[in-house]
Amino acid sequence: MLLRNQGLKVAIGPFNVRIHTHHQPLIKQLYMLYSHYRLVQDEIIEFHVRINTERSIRNPLRLNVRFLIDGQSPFESFPEEQALAVLEWGINLAIAVRVNHLLLLHSAVVEKKGAAILFPAWPGSGKTTLCTALCHRGFRLFSDEFGLMDYQRDVIYPIPRLMPLKNESIAVIRKLLPQAVIGQSIPNTHKGTVAHVRPPEESMRLSENTAKARWIIFPKWIVQAETQLEPIADAEAFMLLASNAFNYEVLGAHGFRAVEQLVAQCDCYTLTYSDLDEVTTALHQLIDES
Amino acid sequence: MNPDYRHHQTLLEALINPACLAHYTNAEWELLIRLARRVKLLGRLALLVKEYGLWECAPLRVTNQLTSALIQATKLRQSTLWELDRILWALEDFDTTIVALKGAAYALTGLPYAEGRLSVDLDLLIPADDLADIESLLKVKGWRHRSMSAYDEHYYRVWSHEIPPLVHAERETEVDIHHTLAPLTSRLKIDSGLLFANAQITSLAKVRLLCPVDMTLHCAINLFQNNELADDLRDLLDLHDLLFFLSRQDTDFWKLLIDRANQLKLGCILYYGLYFSQLIFKTPVPEGAADRLHAKPGNLKRRVMHRLVPLALFPQHPDRPMKRAALARWILYLRSHLIRMPLHILLPHLVYKTVRVIEAKSKAMMR
């Protein structure tokens, strides 16, 4: 009901988002996957988004969905089956384009023992899959997509969003984590087939507890690879991290100092792996032994 | 007040009377941020909140968004000025004069609030005779035109007052090179020679700025001749700033402005500029200043524009767009084309654009 009328207002990490839609299948999916977000009242909302349906011009029998932010449409419409993926993608894009009071790393982030572990990576390196596994096995989820660093206060904000597994990862995670709540598979998106994992309830509940970054690990999934954690030099980590941030250039001197600070206070590694059980054990060990 | 227009007031009060922000509720702040963002005034708002000492009492979710906008504005200004620097480097051995326009010009003049202005492109005016040389020099040094249809290319080359935008392969700032200030197809014939003759030097060799009255007139031309006015409140605020600050620097400003408008046959355009700047931003235009303009819009035109222009300039309410404003914007869109092109060019042009929009939409559907 909320989604149709005044909009569903939820706190997603440090941001408040208001979502409007009349699209029944999307309402159902959100009802399942968004159920643990804190509802927001009388607070300022940063992102006002909407998923509208419209008829295709060429094929009037087909319905398309369009993402709107503040009434503006930043990209084209998509087939209605993709509504959830379009909504999630649109919100991510809006965050990436608008937010400059934080350093935005393109990174998965989890937390253990009060310390944040960043996994900065490029699309296709398996960070969402890795992150899904970790946050169901003893780590708290911060985000599978954004490392949000408050460079004034030197803390990382959690921003638990649905985790979009792609293609083969969907079956892998269903098998590995039967307890995970996963939305329906959405075929034929621009990233192939996508299915969204709901963040564990505990991670959502604690999503206002920030942490300091302590580890930076650049992950890479490689077929058949042994699990290997290799320390890397600060200079190399700096360059990798700077080129990974969405808004490093926009931030200018702030960005430079933020990355410098992160590299100075973190142990930096590269990680190659293929087995999720093995890598989970290795990461627990790394943190427990420190 | 008519509740349909209440959001205009939420935005306008913040701009002309920032002290009132101390009493804004959360809901008003939220709406204000959305409106200001739509009309590219978030950076300006940030500066005003700071100037009036309200940063500490504004909600954190607001100041975070204002900080983000200021950082973006700073970056854009830096990119624009860096692009200008690179252009000068590319043209090092070529003897010419480059007039910086709009955002880059406001930054170089040190116009107040320039550091909050979001200017994405670098706009330059160069002598028409140097155009071909400059374009080919820049292309040799790494600038490229975006790919465009043969029609668009023709549009720029034959009818427009600028060449197709250039972007350097390694950067993102778009460079718009103008050889005059209004489309060749419009009835306005502005003698660029007169503009160059009065242009003022800057600390950068080769770079000139339009003299204060020409800079002001150019701002008015953009609004009431070249643009479609929808969501252009920022540009009217530019005009207000120019009128307000430049007139303080020179006691003869108003006289010079009116004389120059008459000389360049820009009477109607300046009339609208003064009228709406005064109407909306309460610009202190001396009484009777506009009376000396040789050309003025007729009574009927004035009344129609009075009704339509504010509906286009102010952003729509993001959740409750008004049909009336949409209609006003559509009429002004047609007007902007009518005054830019004669009918025999305009009608095929609008047909072409409409077909292309439909094509693009149906292509997206097929994906």
Interface residues (C-beta under 8 A of the other chain):
Chain A: N16 D42 E43 I44 I45 E46 H48 S56 I57 R58 N59 R62 N64 D70 G71 Q72 E76 S77 F78 R98 V99 N100 H101 E249 V250 L251 G252 H254
Chain B: N26 W29 E30 I33 R34 R37 R38 P59 R61 V62 N64 Q65 T67 S68 A69 I71 Q72 T74 K75 Q78 Q316 P318 D319 P321 I358 K361 S362 A364 M365 M366 R367
